[in-house]
Amino acid sequence: MLTARRRTATAAAILAGSLLLASCGGSGGSTSDAKTLRLWHYEGPTSAMGIAWNEAIKEFEATHPGVRVKYEEKSFEQIQKTAQMVLNSSDAPDIMEYNKGNATAGLLSKQGLLTDLTAEATKRGWDKKLSAGVRTTSQYDAGGVMGSGKWYGVPNYAEYTMVYYNKDLFAKYGIAEPKTFDDLTAAMDTFVAKGITPLADSGSEYMAQQYLYQLALSKADRSWVDAYELYQGKVDFHDQAWTYAADTFADWVKKGYLAKTSSGTTAEQAGVSFIQGRSPILFSGSWWYGRFQSEAKFGWGSFLWPGSDLTLGSGGNLWVVPKNSKNKDLAYDFIDITMSKKIQNLLGNKGGVPVAADASAITDPKSKELIADFNTVSKRDGLAFYPDWPVAGFYDTLVSETQKLITGSEKPDAYLSNLQTAYDKGTK
């Protein structure tokens, strides 16, 4: 995976905290005769990214007379499941948002389905605008392993996970904001005693496996993450961290912190349950932040997972240009616009974590809190990527196996053994 020198550079860049202060340039024009740029992304229209990309579309059309952006709405799951087939056909879009990591963008790059963006990254200065930590998921070697090699994608936001909580419900039941892990479990015990399931959860998508991975991270260190994500050591799913995570997760289901019915719940349903005030706590990513700002009608706050230096996070999803894109120059111009200060500042003020904003232009108080917490994670080298990244197909394995933990149809030991089998098979 990453060489020691490359990892040192990554850590140094994160410690420098330069992510939000990179300078930005404008976008160039295109000499293409094409009149339509086909764009796929899966950000909700009220999310920070959705708002920013909609503004970028307006900016693009204003600076490219006669060219129309045809945005085609796709869900994360749709793109995740059909990308290989679509990108290997003549129906590929010109530019697309895609998940980062070895099992996704890395796999597509290895299969020759993505355009090499290395020359454009240098020419347009994208390589200078992104810190080394964020660049990790932009570059892939010949084997599809992230961290070095050619540029196949450009992240234009960053992301990390946090605990969201409903301040009004906490106040109603006399619960203070948790400062420690024991405080968090005590708060959940109080809610259960009042007949309230405290945690919003999604077993049919990413959320449940991220709860479990965070529990493991609370007992792990950077070398553990490097072994798991970067293949730099032996991975034992029956070690202390993974065993603690599986046992604790199963125990939380028994205690009523997580509903057994959440095994079939989607991430959207979990998020809506928090927005509607039905679930007092949700652990998920910064991608929800802007939406909660615009849709939640109660007081809410957020805090980093207590008792853990590590949390899930990375540079955001990537803009990729399919190999079969018919309008690559236009696609490069659109990426440039999303990296401009105007769009990056908008992203920051709408609840996103920008990668190339003017820090002084972020004026929204809650957005400042979001970015401050991200800087806290960055300075302690706390971004630990995501559990499904190491091997292709592991996302589906994690979903199905974690669902069994929720329903109680599988014990933690068997769960860990099945993960070990799938991981070992995928990394050979």
N, C-alpha and C positions, 0 to 999 in steps of 0.2 A: 504494500500500500504506500503510504508516505515514507520517504526516507527520513532518517533522523534529522538531517539538515533542513528538510522541508517542514517537518513538524516543529522544529525550533523556530523557524521563520513564522509559521502559523501562530504559535504561542506568543511570539514577540509582537506580532501585529495586533493580536487581540489585546495584549497588555497595554499597547500604546493607546488604545481607545480611539483610533483614528477613523473608525467606521463611518461616523456621522458627519465628519468634517471634510471629506474628500471634495475636491473641486469638481465642477461640472462644466461641460461645454455644450454648445448647441448642436442641433441635428443638421445634417447636410441634405441637399436636395437629391433627387434621383433622376436619372436619365432614361428610366424604363418607360416603354410605351404602354405598359399595362395600365388599366383603368380601375382595377380592383385588387385590394390586398385582403386575402382571406385570413382571418384571425380567430384562433380558438383560445379561450381561457375559461377557468371555472371559478373565478372570484364572484361572490355575491354582489349585486349592484349597490348595496348599502355598506359593504365592507370598505375599509380604507383603500385596499388595492383596487376594488371594483370602481370606486369613485375616481381614483387616480388614473386608471386605464381608460375610463370613459373620457376624461379630460384630455388624455394623450391622443385619443382618436380624433377629437375635435382639432387639436393642435396639428396633428399629422395632415388632416384634410385641408386645413387652412394653409399649410406650407407646401402642399402638393396639389395645386389646382388640377381639377379633372380626375383625380384619383379618389375612389371611394373605399372606405374600410368596410368589409363585410364581416361583422362579428357573428360567429356561430356559437351559441351557448352550449357548452358541454359540461357534464358533471365530472368531478374528480374520478369517480368510479368508471365512467364511460371511457375516459381517456386512458386510465390505467389498464383497462381490459382490452381495448381495441387498438392501441397505438401501433403495435407491430404490424398488424394487418393493414391499417389505413395508410401508414407511412410507406409501406411497400407497394402502394398503388398510385394511380394517377389522381386520386381524390385527396391527396395530402394537402393540408392548408399551407399557406406561405409562412406563417409563424404560429407558434403554439406554446402555451404554458405547459411545462411538464415537470414531474416530480424528479428530485435530484437524488443521487446516490448510485451505488454500483448496480443495484437490482433494477434500476429504471433507466435513467439517462445513460448510465455506463453501459448497460446492456444494449441499448439502441445504437450507441456510438460504435460498440464492438461489431454490431451487425451491419454497419455501414449505412444506417438509415438517417443519420444526422449530418448536417453540413459542418465542416471544420471552420470554426470562427476565429482561429488564431490570428490570421492577418488582419481581420477587421478589429479584433480586440486591441491590437497594437496601434493600428492606424487611427482608430477613433478614441483611443485613450481609456477604454473600459478597464484595461489591466491596471491603470493608475488610480482609478476611482474606487476600486474594491480592495479591502484589506486582505491579507493572505488567508485569514481564517474564513472569510466569505468566499474567496476564490477557490477554496478546496473543492467545492462541488461543481465548479465550472470546468475543470480539466480532468481528462481521463486518458489513461495510457492505452496501449494496444489491446490489453486484456479487459478493458472497461472498468479499471480500478481508479477511483477518484484520487485527486491530490497532485497529479503530475501529468505531463503529456499535452495534448492538444486541447484547445478550448472548444467545447461543444454546447455551451449554454452560458447565459448571463443572468445572474440573480440581481434584481434591482430593489429588493427589500430584504430584511433579515427577520428572523422569527425565533421565539423561545416560548417555553411553557410556564404557566403560573397558576396559582389557585385564585379563582374568581369567587367572591362571596357576596351574598345579599345582605347589605348592612341593615336594612329594615327588619328582616327576619331575625338576624342576630340580636338586634336591639329588643325586639319583641319578646325573645326568650332569655334576655339578660346574659347574652354570650358576648364576651370581648373578642376582638380580632386575635386570632391565634398567633402567638409569637414562637412557639415551639411545636415539635411534633406531638408531644403529649397534650398541648392545648388543642391541637387540631382533632385528635381522637376524642378528647373530652367534649368538644363541641358537637361532634357527630353522635356521641352517646346521648347528649341532651336532646338532640333532634329526634333520635330514635325513640326516646322515652316519651316524646310528644306525638308519636305516630307519624313522623315525617322521615322519609328516606333522604338522607342528607346529600348524597352524591348523584349528580346527573351523570349518566354513563351511556355508552354506545358499544354494545357487544358485536354488532354486525359490521362495524367499521373500525377505524383506527383508535378510538378513544380508550377502550378497555385495555388494550395492550400497552398503551402509553402510561396508564396508571401503574401497571405492573412493572414496566421498565423503570419508571421513576422510583418505585420502591427499591428496586435493585440498585439504582444509581446512588441511593442514600447510603448504601453499604459498600460502595465501590470507589475507585480512584481512576486517575487518568490512564494508568497502564492497563487497567481492566477494560476501559473503553477502547484503547488502541488495539488490544488483543481481539476484542469482539468485532469492532468496526473496520479495523485496518489490517487484520490478519497478522498482528505482531506478537503473537503468543498463543499459548494453548487456551482454548475456551472450554470450560467445564460448567455445564448447566446445573450441576449439583453442587456448585461451590456455595460459599456462605451468602453471597449477594443474591443469586438467582433463587436459592432455596428460601431465603427470608422473604423475597418478593412473592413467590408462589404461595407460600404458607400464609402470609399476611393477607394477600388478596382473597384467598379462599375463606379466611377467617372473617374478613370484612363482609363477605356475602352472608355468612352465618349470623353475624351481628346485625345485619340489616342496613349497613352503610351503603351497600349496593343492592339494587333490586334484582331478583332472579329474572324478572321479565325484561331486564335491560339486555339480555343476550340477543334479542332480536331488534333492538333499537338502533336507529341510524344516528350519525353524528348531528344531523340537522334536528332531529327530534330531541336529542339531548340538549342542544343549544337553545331550542325553543322552550324547553321546560325550565331553563334558567331565566330566559327572557320574560316568561310569563309568571315568574315568581313561585313556581311549584317546587323547584329544587334549590336549596340554599347555597350549595357549593358545586362548582364545576372546575375540574382540572383539565386545562387544554391550552391551546396556543394563542399567541398574540394576534393570529388571524381573526379571532373573534372580537377583539377589542373595539374596533371601530363600529361594529354592528351593535355591540352592547351599548355603546355611547349613544347611538341613534335610536335604538328600539326599546331598551329597558326603561320602564317608567318608575323605577325605585332607586334608592341609593345603593350603590355597589362599589366594591373596591377590589383590589388584587394584591397578592403578595407572593414572593418566591417560596417554593416548597421548603418548609422549615426543616432544619437539620441536615441539609444536603448542599454541598458545594456544586454538585453537578445537576444539570437538568437537560431536558430534550431541547434541541435547537440547532440552528445553522443559518447559513444564507438561505434566502427564500427559494421558492420554486423557480425554475429556469425558463427564460425565453429561449427556445430552440428553433432552429430553422431546418425543416425537413430537407433531406437530400433531394426530394422531388418537388420542392418549392419552385413555383414558376416565376416568382418575383422576389428574388433574394435581396436585391439592392433596396427595394422598398421595405423589406423586413428589417434590414440593418438600420435604415432611417428611423423606423418605428422604435426599435430598441434604444437608439440614441435619444429620442424624445422622452422615453420613460426614465432615462438617466439624467435628464436636465434638472436644474435647480427648481424650476417652476413646478414640475410634476413631483419631484422628490419632497419639496417643502409641503405641497398639498397632501401627499401621502402621510407625512409626519404629523400634520395637524388634524388629520382625520382618523388617527388611531393606529397607524402603521409604524413600522420601524424602518426608516429610510437608510440607504447605504451611501448616499451622496448628497445629503441636504446641507443647507446653511443652518447650523445649529441655532443661530440667533433668530431665525425665521420661524422656529417652532414655538408658538405662543399659547397653544391650548394647554391648560394646566394638567389635565389627565394624560395628554400625550407626552408631556414632559415627564410625568411619573413613569409611564411605560418605557420611555427611552432611558431614564435613569436606572431602572431595574435591569434593563438590558446591559447597560454599561457595567453594572455590578457583576453580572454573570460573565461578561466578556473579560473584565479585569482579573477575575480569578480562574480564567481558562475553563469555564464551566459548561460550554456547549458540548453536549455529548451525542449529537446526531439523533437518529431514530432507530427503533428496534428492528424494523423490517428491511433496513438498508443492506446488510451484508451480502445476501444472496438472492438471486432471482426466485420469485415464487414464495419467499418467506412471509410476505405480508398475508397471503391467504392462509398459510399454516398458522400464523399467530392469531388470526381472526378465529379460525375454527377451533383451535386448541383452547384459547381463552374463553370462548363461548362455553366450552365444556366445564371449565372451572366455575363459571357463573351458575350454570344449571346444576352443578354438583355431580355430573355424570362422569367426571374424571378427577382423580386425586392429584395433588400437587406433584408427587413423585413421578407419576406416569406422564403428567403434563411436561415436566422438565425432560424426561427421557425422550419424548416425541419431538421436542424442540431440538434436542441434541442430534437426533437422527437426521432431521431435515437440514439442520445447519451443516453437519459434517458432509452430507451428500452434496449440498450446494457449493461447498468450498473446495471440494476435490477437483 
